[in-house]
Amino acid sequence: MAIFSRSTAFTRVTSIAAQRAIHAAFTWIHNNPKTLIDRQAELVAIPAPPFGEQARTQWIAERFVEIGLASVTTDTIGNVIGFIPATHLPADSTGPVVVLSAHLDTVFPAVTPLRPVLTRDNDANRLAAPGSCDNAAGVIGMLALAQAITQAKVHLASPIVILANVGEEGEGDLRGVRHFYNHPELAGRIAAHIVLDGAGADSAVTQALGSLRFQVTINGPGGHSFTDAGTPNPIVALATALANLGLTPMPEKPSTTLNVGTIHGGTSVNSIPESATASIDFRSTSSEELLRLEVALHRAVEDAVDQNNAAAKYNRKSNRGLLTYTVKKIGDRPAAQLPADSPILETLRAVDRHLGIQTDLRLGSTDANIPIALGIPSLSMGAGGDGGGAHTVSEWYSDKDRETGLRRILLLCVAMTEWAAEQ
């Protein structure tokens, strides 16, 4: 696959930025801050917990049709897909495409009070509501870019796929983007993928933080704390397993972490519990480290259960039953690194140079984990503006400097359609 140098990328971006249609798209963005923030307030009022995005799916599908995207469809899990056709290619072209995506879901349960509050603050609009930044900013930024490109009739060398995907947060485990990469008509055609997530106009996530998440459950016969004393206890076994797991060495490089997020079991203080459950989260920039920790978890649980069962047998307390266990994987995000000479990174640097931005490359866990791990030029970036309080009910977003962020993404998208057409 051909790539171009940093100087070639800058020449391309400079040429694109001089086009009349690009300036028309920039003008549309400049003239419509109220439209965008009003849409954002409307969006955040719609609950969208993982596996509960249906109402937002319907809302975004209506917006896709409203702004004139082609071939708008909703797939079997709720991803909404639309197209901005290439300027001089037939609608049924099977050539490469560039994907621009943003996730619809939030971390908040459906019962969370949303009640968006919109105010003016220092010549900017400020929206306070859970999910107002992560990821209403990304979704509205994606809509704005699609509408600006369409209305300005920006020249595109390759089609842009606009993807509003489900299932990025928490238990969603990137399920929307995973499903999209098995799309019967698009799989194998994706030349580049730009993910919009949250606010910001100077950073990009190019290193995908991997994670593995597990639910460990230990079951036993249970019983009365006195008359059945000595019966193997699931909570004791689980506590032993977690204590031993916590002794596993964690390297600083590659950066690796272990967390026990939840633990519960039992029904009363004077009952031997029948079950105990814990959730465990491993994160690392290294796939090998994640595998090492997965092995350590299985070993710790197996050893703890075996030890407790052996003690029950030795003490002749196994007649009522022994402990059993399950280790269920509930999350799997691949670790990966975008190559330093990736065409999408060279192009982003050229765009930032043109706009006078110092590119800040970061590590993160986003929808871009999937395409980066597949070797597809991809990154995740903010959709402009500023925000804070992510994943809390105090979350907020300010559209101050949203325009710069959207200009940045627009130039990157259009430049990548030209690169894709050359492959």
C-alpha positions, 0 to 999 in steps of 0.5 A: 500500500503506497504512502506519501511523505510528510511534505507530500501530505502538506502539499495535498492539504494546502491544495485542498484547503484552497478549494472554493467548496472547502471554504463554503463548508467552513462557512457553513460550520461558522454560521451554524453554532446555534443549530449544532448546540441545539441538536446537541441538547436534543440528543443528550435528552435521549437515554442511550445506555449500552444495549439500550441505544434504540431511541438514539438510533432512530433519532440519528437515522432521521437526521441522516435522511434530513441532511441528505445522506445517501443509502441510509440504513440501520443494521441488525444491532443498531448501527446507522450507516449513511454515505456521502458519494464520491464526486465522480464515481458511480453510486454502486462503486466498489472501490475504497471508502473512508469512514467517519464515525461516532458512538451513540451510547453513554455510560449512564443507565436509562433511569439517569435524569438527563435534563440538559441545561444550556447557557451562554458563557464567555461568548460560547454555548455551554451545555451541562448534562450527562453525556453532553461531551462523551459522546454527544460532541462527537455525534453532533460534530459528525453530523455537522461535517456530513451536512457541511460537506454535502451542502458545499458539494465538496469534491471527494475522490472516494466515498465517505461512510458516516457511521453512528455506532452503538456499543462503545462504552463499558459492557458494549465492548466496541460491539458496534464497530466490531459488527461494522467491520463484518459489513457484507458490502464494506468489509475489505473496502475500508481504507481509513477510519476517523473516530470522533470521541468527545471534545478537543482540537489538538490531540489524537489517540493513535495507541490503542489501550487493550483490555480484558474483563472477566466475571469470576463466579464460584458456587458451592452448596452453602449452608448454616454457619454453625451446623454446616461449618467446614463446608467449602465457602465460595467467598473465602475461595474467591477472596483467596484467589483475588488476594493471590492475583493481586500479588501478580507483578505489574510492569511499568513498561509496557504500561499494565494495570489490574483492577477488581471492580466489584465483588458480591455474594452471600445472603446473611452473616450466619449463612455459608454463601452459595455463590460469590462473584467478582469482576476484574479488569486488565489493561495494557498496551501489550497483548502479551501482558494481557494474555499473561494476566488472563493465565494468572487469573485462571491459575489463581481461581483454580488453585483457590478452589482446589485448596478449599475443596481439598480442605473440605475433603480432609476435614470430612466436610465434602459430603454436601458438595464441593466448589465449582467455578466459571471464569467468563470473559465479558470484555476484550479490546485489542491493544495496538499501535498506529505506525509512525509513518501511517498515512493518516498520521502524516496527513493529520500532522500536515493538517495541524501544521496548516492550522497552526496546531501542535499535534498531541498524540495519546493513548486511549481505549476507543472505537479506533482500537478495532481498525488499528488492530486490523492494520487500517489507518485509523485514529480517534480525535475530539470533535472540537470545543471543550468539556469536562466531568466525563462519565459523571452526572456533572458532565459539560461541554462548551462549543468554544473553538468547536469550529477549529476542531471541525475544520481540522477533521474536514481537511483530514477526511477530504485528504484521506479520500484522495489518498484512498483513491490512489490505493 
